């Protein structure tokens, strides 16, 4: 039962009591060294103090990384998504939103995951070379707009 659990005999050892006389083994200065701020009563060490080594907080870079203000983010549309969710035909960004293929207002990029057999004429912001070739191979056309 859980209420009868006990540590193995000899596995738990009480800490040595400091400052109980020289015969106790930790008397006189009680492990605080001699003189100095650390030897006085009421002295506390800073939580991040590392014994004089430059503390971790100071070693870290002062500023964060770099966020490119001109980064262009795309919402990805793959060929297999077009193949399974749309009928052959002509589609632009508005039509893709209407058919719930894309949901955000980001630019759209066509990527080449999966295969396409239907004939699509699709207008997107960007397309990978392989995706473009795959659609053209199926008899379709990819128009990229900027």
Secondary structure, 3 states (H helix, E strand, C coil): CHHHCCCCCCCCCCCCCCCCCHHHCCCCCCCCCCCCHHHCCCCCCCCCCCCCCCCHHHHCCCCCCCCCCCCCCEEEEEHHHHHHHCCCEEECHHHHHHCCCCCCCCEEEEECCCCCCCCEEEEECEECHHHHHHHHHCCCEEEECC
